């Protein structure tokens, strides 16, 4: 019985592909993705502002990681995508206005504070002049967890 070497190599390498780890700037990755160095992420709203939308016409947030929100009088609304369609996605949102609150909605899923099992009613308000101008939101595949 003749067996091709390529078949043998495929069979031997298959288990390695199931638990592959990728290292960037490291020869011994300890996680699925192991980064030894700095990480830059896409920013939105700097220097071009991401303006809010008027009532019932919110501006979608669907690109970038660090996003500067610029609400204006009468246009304060922003919305996140459906948490079920973007599991594991993380956004860092900052209200850069010093005079107008930003209001944040979700197209799907609810908001949960990091230390609560009770949903926070929408919208999530990001005050202009407060300690909570920045919020981190994380999709768990069903809802959004937020950390001020």
C-alpha positions as CSV (number, residue, x, y, z in Angstrom):
1,X,0.0,0.0,0.0
2,X,1.5,3.3,-1.1
3,X,0.9,6.4,1.0
4,X,1.7,9.9,-0.2
5,X,4.1,11.8,2.0
6,X,1.8,14.9,1.7
7,X,-1.1,12.9,3.3
8,X,1.1,11.8,6.1
9,X,2.3,15.3,6.8
10,X,-1.3,16.6,6.7
11,X,-2.4,14.0,9.3
12,X,0.6,14.8,11.5
13,X,0.1,18.5,11.3
14,X,-3.6,18.5,11.8
15,X,-3.5,18.4,15.7
16,X,-1.1,21.4,15.6
17,X,-3.6,23.4,13.5
18,X,-6.3,22.9,16.1
19,X,-4.4,24.5,18.9
20,X,-2.3,27.0,16.9
21,X,-1.0,30.0,18.7
22,X,0.3,33.1,16.9
23,X,3.1,35.2,18.4
24,X,4.1,38.7,17.2
25,X,7.6,39.6,18.3
26,X,7.8,36.4,20.4
27,X,8.9,32.8,19.5
28,X,6.9,31.2,22.3
29,X,3.3,32.5,22.2
30,X,1.4,31.7,25.4
31,X,-2.1,32.7,24.1
32,X,-4.0,32.4,20.9
33,X,-2.6,35.8,20.0
34,X,0.5,36.8,22.0
35,X,1.7,40.3,21.3
36,X,5.1,41.4,22.6
37,X,5.1,45.1,21.9
38,X,2.9,48.1,21.4
39,X,-0.6,47.9,19.9
40,X,-2.3,50.7,17.9
41,X,-6.0,50.6,17.2
42,X,-8.1,52.6,14.7
43,X,-9.4,55.9,16.1
44,X,-12.5,57.6,14.8
45,X,-13.5,61.2,15.4
46,X,-10.0,62.7,15.5
47,X,-9.4,65.1,13.8
48,X,-12.8,64.8,12.0
49,X,-15.6,64.8,14.5
50,X,-18.2,62.0,14.7
51,X,-21.3,64.0,15.2
52,X,-24.4,62.7,16.9
53,X,-27.8,62.3,15.2
54,X,-31.1,63.9,16.1
55,X,-33.8,62.1,18.0
56,X,-34.7,58.7,16.4
57,X,-31.9,59.1,13.8
58,X,-28.8,58.2,15.8
59,X,-25.3,58.0,14.3
60,X,-24.1,54.4,14.1
61,X,-20.9,53.4,15.8
62,X,-19.6,50.5,13.7
63,X,-15.9,51.2,12.9
64,X,-12.8,51.8,15.0
65,X,-12.0,51.1,18.6
66,X,-11.3,54.5,20.2
67,X,-14.1,56.8,19.1
68,X,-14.5,60.5,20.0
69,X,-18.2,61.4,20.1
70,X,-19.2,65.0,19.3
71,X,-22.8,65.6,20.4
72,X,-24.3,68.9,19.4
73,X,-27.5,70.7,20.6
74,X,-30.3,68.6,19.1
75,X,-28.0,65.9,17.8
76,X,-26.9,63.9,20.7
77,X,-27.7,60.3,19.8
78,X,-25.3,57.4,18.9
79,X,-25.9,53.7,18.7
80,X,-23.9,50.5,18.9
81,X,-24.5,47.5,16.6
82,X,-26.5,44.5,17.8
83,X,-24.3,42.8,20.4
84,X,-25.2,39.4,19.0
85,X,-23.6,40.2,15.6
86,X,-20.3,41.4,17.1
87,X,-19.4,39.1,20.0
88,X,-16.2,40.1,21.7
89,X,-16.1,43.6,20.1
90,X,-14.8,46.4,22.3
91,X,-15.3,50.1,21.9
92,X,-13.8,52.9,23.9
93,X,-16.1,55.9,23.6
94,X,-15.4,59.5,24.8
95,X,-17.8,62.4,24.8
96,X,-15.5,65.2,23.8
97,X,-18.1,67.9,24.2
98,X,-17.8,70.2,27.3
99,X,-21.4,71.3,27.1
100,X,-23.6,68.6,25.6
101,X,-24.4,65.1,26.9
102,X,-24.1,62.2,24.5
103,X,-26.8,59.5,24.6
104,X,-25.9,55.9,23.6
105,X,-28.3,53.3,22.4
106,X,-27.8,49.7,21.3
107,X,-29.4,48.3,18.1
108,X,-29.7,45.0,19.9
109,X,-28.9,43.8,23.4
110,X,-29.1,45.6,26.7
111,X,-26.6,47.5,28.7
112,X,-25.2,46.0,31.9
113,X,-22.8,47.8,34.3
114,X,-19.7,45.7,35.0
115,X,-20.8,44.9,38.5
116,X,-24.5,44.4,38.0
117,X,-26.9,41.7,36.7
118,X,-29.7,44.2,36.2
119,X,-30.0,45.9,32.8
120,X,-29.5,49.7,32.7
121,X,-32.4,51.4,30.8
122,X,-31.4,52.9,27.5
123,X,-30.1,55.4,26.6
124,X,-26.8,55.3,28.4
125,X,-26.0,59.0,29.1
126,X,-22.4,60.2,28.8
127,X,-22.4,63.6,30.5
128,X,-20.4,66.5,29.1
129,X,-19.0,67.7,32.4
130,X,-18.5,64.7,34.7
131,X,-16.0,62.0,35.5
132,X,-17.8,59.6,33.2
133,X,-17.0,61.2,29.9
134,X,-15.4,57.9,28.7
135,X,-17.0,54.5,28.7
136,X,-15.7,51.1,27.6
137,X,-18.4,48.8,26.1
138,X,-17.8,45.1,25.4
139,X,-20.2,42.7,23.6
140,X,-20.6,39.4,25.2
141,X,-22.5,38.1,22.2
142,X,-25.9,39.0,23.6
143,X,-25.6,42.3,25.5
144,X,-23.2,45.1,26.2
145,X,-21.2,45.4,29.4
146,X,-20.0,48.9,30.2
147,X,-17.3,50.3,32.4
148,X,-17.1,54.0,33.2
